[in-house]
Amino acid sequence: MGGDRNQSGGSASSGPKLNSGDEAKPATPGTGENICPDCRGSGRIGAQPCKTCGGTGKVIEGIGGG
């Protein structure tokens, strides 16, 4: 049984890949999507995918609070 838990736990923990511009995983409380500051939302810099957002045009950032 312990092996089964580790296998399913490993699959669940792999989750979405973080890009270099992400501050947290998607859907983390206190975060939201923002336009990538480097490619300005296009997902590309020149002919290459943007390394900051991984080509999505979006980054996950913390949102401010008062």
One Martini backbone bead per residue (centre of mass of N, CA, C, O) as a GRO file, in nm:
protein
   66
    1MET     BB    1   0.056   0.063  -0.021
    2GLY     BB    2   0.288   0.266   0.002
    3GLY     BB    3   0.360   0.259  -0.302
    4ASP     BB    4   0.094   0.377  -0.409
    5ARG     BB    5   0.116   0.652  -0.274
    6ASN     BB    6   0.380   0.743  -0.404
    7GLN     BB    7   0.285   0.735  -0.694
    8SER     BB    8   0.043   0.932  -0.668
    9GLY     BB    9   0.203   1.159  -0.531
   10GLY     BB   10   0.399   1.207  -0.767
   11SER     BB   11   0.184   1.292  -0.973
   12ALA     BB   12   0.053   1.528  -0.811
   13SER     BB   13   0.330   1.695  -0.761
   14SER     BB   14   0.413   1.778  -1.050
   15GLY     BB   15   0.244   1.952  -1.199
   16PRO     BB   16   0.293   2.254  -1.291
   17LYS     BB   17   0.510   2.442  -1.455
   18LEU     BB   18   0.756   2.660  -1.381
   19ASN     BB   19   0.854   2.968  -1.452
   20SER     BB   20   1.083   3.218  -1.408
   21GLY     BB   21   0.834   3.439  -1.357
   22ASP     BB   22   0.724   3.271  -1.134
   23GLU     BB   23   0.610   3.277  -0.785
   24ALA     BB   24   0.387   3.048  -0.842
   25LYS     BB   25   0.145   2.841  -0.853
   26PRO     BB   26  -0.131   2.784  -0.980
   27ALA     BB   27  -0.390   2.871  -0.749
   28THR     BB   28  -0.255   3.031  -0.543
   29PRO     BB   29  -0.303   3.192  -0.281
   30GLY     BB   30  -0.242   3.534  -0.358
   31THR     BB   31  -0.268   3.497  -0.673
   32GLY     BB   32  -0.193   3.588  -1.027
   33GLU     BB   33  -0.231   3.691  -1.337
   34ASN     BB   34   0.010   3.824  -1.572
   35ILE     BB   35   0.181   4.005  -1.773
   36CYS     BB   36   0.458   3.979  -1.933
   37PRO     BB   37   0.733   4.198  -1.912
   38ASP     BB   38   0.911   4.099  -2.162
   39CYS     BB   39   0.674   4.026  -2.400
   40ARG     BB   40   0.388   4.156  -2.345
   41GLY     BB   41   0.208   3.871  -2.406
   42SER     BB   42   0.323   3.709  -2.668
   43GLY     BB   43   0.560   3.474  -2.597
   44ARG     BB   44   0.782   3.647  -2.755
   45ILE     BB   45   1.133   3.685  -2.862
   46GLY     BB   46   1.118   3.716  -3.151
   47ALA     BB   47   1.168   3.375  -3.253
   48GLN     BB   48   1.140   3.316  -2.946
   49PRO     BB   49   1.057   3.194  -2.665
   50CYS     BB   50   0.985   3.303  -2.368
   51LYS     BB   51   1.159   3.250  -2.067
   52THR     BB   52   0.974   3.373  -1.846
   53CYS     BB   53   0.679   3.231  -1.959
   54GLY     BB   54   0.714   2.991  -2.177
   55GLY     BB   55   0.506   3.126  -2.408
   56THR     BB   56   0.227   3.243  -2.268
   57GLY     BB   57   0.231   3.564  -2.155
   58LYS     BB   58   0.236   3.458  -1.850
   59VAL     BB   59   0.230   3.529  -1.496
   60ILE     BB   60   0.283   3.447  -1.155
   61GLU     BB   61   0.158   3.658  -0.891
   62GLY     BB   62   0.150   3.849  -0.635
   63ILE     BB   63  -0.087   4.004  -0.435
   64GLY     BB   64  -0.188   4.273  -0.290
   65GLY     BB   65  -0.224   4.419   0.038
   66GLY     BB   66  -0.361   4.600   0.332
   0.00000   0.00000   0.00000
